[in-house]
Amino acid sequence: MAGGYVYFMTNRPNGILYVGVTNDLIRRVYEHRCGFVEGFTKRYGLKRLVYFERYEDIRDAIQREHNIKHWPRAWKVRRVMIDNSNWDDLYPMITQ
C-alpha cells in the first residue's frame, strides 16, 4: 500500500478547520486552493494548509483522519498551535 497524509485546511488563523486525507498532499492542497473541489472547503474558502501528518500506509492515514474528525475542535487547534503557532500556510514549504 502507498503512503498517505492527514491534513488540516483553514481560511485564517483560528478559523474554520477541515480535516482531510490524501495520497498526494501537493495535488490535493492545490485542488483546494484553486477551488476544484466542490463542497465544504470551496464554500468556506479554506485554502491555507496549516497542519499535516505523513503515514507509510494509506490505511493508517484514513484511520487517523476518522479519529481526528471525532475529536473536539479544541484538540485540533492545540495540534496546529504546537507545530504551527502562527498558522502559516505550509503549502509553499511542501512545494519547494
C-alpha positions as CSV (number, residue, x, y, z in Angstrom):
1,M,0.0,0.0,0.0
2,A,1.2,3.5,-0.8
3,G,1.5,6.2,1.9
4,G,-0.9,8.9,2.8
5,Y,-1.4,12.2,4.6
6,V,-3.9,13.6,7.0
7,Y,-4.1,17.4,6.7
8,F,-5.9,20.5,8.1
9,M,-7.1,23.3,5.9
10,T,-8.4,26.7,7.2
11,N,-9.4,30.1,5.9
12,R,-7.5,32.2,8.5
13,P,-5.7,31.8,11.8
14,N,-8.0,30.1,14.3
15,G,-10.7,29.9,11.6
16,I,-12.8,27.2,10.2
17,L,-11.0,23.8,10.1
18,Y,-11.3,21.0,7.6
19,V,-9.6,17.6,8.1
20,G,-8.8,15.5,5.1
21,V,-6.8,12.5,3.9
22,T,-5.0,12.0,0.6
23,N,-2.2,10.0,-1.0
24,D,-0.8,13.1,-2.8
25,L,-0.7,16.2,-0.5
26,I,0.6,18.7,-3.0
27,R,-2.0,17.8,-5.6
28,R,-4.9,17.8,-3.1
29,V,-4.0,21.1,-1.5
30,Y,-3.6,22.6,-5.0
31,E,-7.1,21.4,-5.8
32,H,-8.5,23.1,-2.7
33,R,-6.6,26.3,-3.3
34,C,-7.9,26.5,-6.9
35,G,-11.4,25.7,-6.0
36,F,-11.5,22.5,-8.0
37,V,-13.1,20.6,-5.0
38,E,-16.8,21.2,-4.6
39,G,-18.2,21.3,-1.1
40,F,-17.1,22.4,2.3
41,T,-13.6,23.7,1.5
42,K,-14.7,25.7,-1.5
43,R,-17.8,27.1,0.2
44,Y,-15.8,28.5,3.1
45,G,-12.7,29.4,1.2
46,L,-10.3,27.0,3.0
47,K,-7.1,27.5,1.1
48,R,-4.5,27.5,3.9
49,L,-2.7,24.3,4.7
50,V,-1.8,24.6,8.4
51,Y,-1.0,21.0,9.5
52,F,-0.3,17.6,8.1
53,E,0.9,14.2,9.1
54,R,2.6,11.6,6.9
55,Y,1.9,7.8,7.1
56,E,3.6,5.0,5.3
57,D,0.3,3.2,4.8
58,I,-2.8,5.0,3.5
59,R,-5.0,2.8,5.7
60,D,-3.3,4.3,8.7
61,A,-3.9,7.8,7.4
62,I,-7.6,7.0,6.8
63,Q,-8.0,5.7,10.3
64,R,-6.2,8.7,11.8
65,E,-8.5,11.1,9.8
66,H,-11.6,9.2,11.0
67,N,-10.4,9.5,14.6
68,I,-9.5,13.2,14.4
69,K,-12.9,14.1,12.9
70,H,-14.5,12.8,16.1
71,W,-12.2,14.8,18.4
72,P,-13.2,18.3,19.7
73,R,-12.2,21.4,17.8
74,A,-10.0,22.5,20.8
75,W,-7.8,19.4,20.3
76,K,-7.4,20.2,16.6
77,V,-6.5,23.9,17.4
78,R,-3.9,22.8,20.0
79,R,-2.4,20.4,17.5
80,V,-1.9,23.2,15.0
81,M,-0.6,25.5,17.7
82,I,2.1,23.0,18.7
83,D,3.6,22.8,15.3
84,N,2.5,26.0,13.6
85,S,1.7,28.6,16.2
86,N,1.4,31.4,13.6
87,W,-1.0,29.4,11.4
88,D,1.3,29.9,8.5
89,D,0.3,28.4,5.1
90,L,2.5,25.3,4.7
91,Y,1.8,24.8,1.0
92,P,4.8,26.9,-0.2
93,M,7.1,24.8,2.1
94,I,5.9,21.4,0.7
95,T,6.2,22.5,-2.9
96,Q,9.9,23.6,-2.8
